Amino acid sequence: MAVDPTVASDIAAAPGDFYANIHSEAFPAGMIRAQVGAGEVAMTTILAELSGEEEVSVPGEGFGFAALEVFEGEGTIVWFIDAEPIGQPTAAHVHTGALGVEGPVFLDLGVTPDTFFEPGFAPGLWFGSGLVEGIDPGIITEIVGTPGDEYVNVHNEEFPGGVMRGQTFDPNAGPPEGLMGRSTPPSRGDWGHTK
């Protein structure tokens, strides 16, 4: 693809005046957007393997995966969740709480009715992504500094208290204590309790 030299020069001169936008059929106006920036950006990836069996009060169902891309200096998190086989997700949060402990919502991931889409090749499989901006620096520090002390919880109409959850972990350090490592959801392996 040829790039107009004037456009390339304008981007190099003022990268913050431009943004990248990824589009899909489900989100033709844009699915993920990010400002262009110069230099390095501090980003930490935090993961969570999700399972209905991890829900505490009422066992949920299904399994999934969450990735939080935490931009520490920006106060921003870009998140991605896949969940299956469940009804359409209606909410997702980061909660404080150890494995097997229910805790309060720490960060609302801003799910709306249009956040998740069903690609159609597997019944009950949902993909979602979003951007949370203006996050308090203390919350960012906690999520990055103490993975395993928080969990990601996905909700739907059938399970309003939570259909699946999973403890956060730093992929460079491995899963939190109490989880055994297999790298993918149950039909392909999973993280699960070591009871």
N, C-alpha and C positions, 0 to 999 in steps of 0.2 A: 504494500500500500504506500503510495507516494504521499508525503506530507509537505504541505505548502511551507516553504522556508520562513515566510513572514509569521505564520502561525507558530511554528517551532520556536522562533525567536521570541515571540510574545510570551509563550509558556515559560521559556527559560528565564525571561526577565521578571515575570511576576507569577510564579507557579500557583500561589494561593488564590489567584483570580479565576482558576480553572478547576473543573472537577471531572472525574471519571464516573460514568453511569452504566451499569450492566442491566440489560433488558431481557425479558423472557416473554413467552406467550401469555403466561398468567399475569405478568406485570409489564405490559407494553410501555408504560410511562417510565419504568425504571424499578428494578428490584433492589439493587445495592448502589449507593452513591458514596463517594469519598472525595474530599478535596485533594488536589494535587499539592504536594509540598516539596520543599527543597531540603536536602540533607537527610539525616537518619531520624527515624521515629522509634521511640521505645515502645515495643509491643511484646506482650507476653501472652502465650496461648495457655488457656486453662480448659481442661476437658472433663466430661462426666459421662459415664455409661449409665443409661437410664433403664429401670426395670419396675414393673408393677409390684413385684415381690418386695421391693425396698420401701413401699409405702407403709407407714406405721399403724395408724388407727384403723384404716380400712384397706385391705390389700387391693391394689389396682390390677392392671393388666398390661400386657405388651412389653415392649422393649424399645430402646432407642439410643441416641447419642447426641450430646450437646458439645459445642465448641464455643468458647468465649475468647475473642481476640481483644485483649485489653490494651488500649493505647493510653499508657499511664500519664504522660504529660498533657494529653488532650482531654482527659476526663470522659473518655468515650469507650464503649464496648460495642463491637460488631459480633452478633451471635448467629449461630446456625444450629438447628435442631432437626433431626429426623426421628419419627416415632411410628411404630406399627405393632400389631394391627389393632387400631383403636378408632373411636369416633373422633371427629374433628376437634383438635385442640382449641380451647377458648382462652387460655391464659398460660403464662409461664413466668416463673420467678426464680431468683436466687434467694435461698433462705439461709439463716444461720442455724447450725445444728449438726451435731456429730452423727455418725452412722447409727441408725435405729432411734434417733431422737427427733421429734418434731420441733421446729423452731419458727420464729416469726419471719415474715418477708423482709429481706434485706435490700433487694433491688427488683423492681417490677421491670420485666423485659418488654413491656409495651405491646403485647399481642392484641390485635384487632381481628374482626371476622375475616379480613383479607390476608392476614399474615401467613397462614399456612395454606398450602395447596396440595391436592391429591393428584400425582402425575398420571394415574390411571393404569399403570402396568401391574400393580399389586393392590388388591382391595385393602383399605384401611391404612395404607402407607401415606404419611404426611411429611412434607418438607416445609420448613419455615426459616426465615432469617429476618434480622432486624438490626437497628442501630439505636443505641441509647446514648444520648449526649448530656453534657452538663452534670455528670456524676460527681458527687462529693469526693474530694481526694481521700478522705478516710475510708470510704467504701472501696475505692480502687486499691488502696494499700492493703486492706483486709483480704480482698479476693485474691490478689497476687501473692501476698505474704503468708497467708495461712490456708492454702488449698487443703481440703479435707475437713475444714471447720464449717464449710458451707455446702449446700446441695442445690441442684437444679430440680425444680418441681414443675411438671406439666399437668394441666388440668383440662377436663372436658365436661360436657353436660352430664354424662353418666357418672363421672367421678369428680364432683366439684371440689372436693378436698385434695385431690391429686390422683391422677391415673398412673403416673410413674415418676420416679425420682432417682437421683444418683449423686453421690458425693463428688465434689470437684477434686481434681488432681492436676499436678504439673506433669505433663507427659515426659519431661526430662528426668523427673524423679521417680516416676512410676505411680501406680494406684495407691490410694490411702490404705493404711493398715486395716485389716478385716476384709479386704477384697482380694480375690485371687485373679491373676491376670490371664485372661484370654482376650483377644483384641477386638472381637466383634460381637454383635447381638446373638441371642440364644440359638437361632437356627444356624448360625455360623460360628458359635462359641460366644461366651459372654463374661463380663465381670459379675461375680456373685458373692454372696455371703460365704465365709468359711465358718460354719457353725460347728 
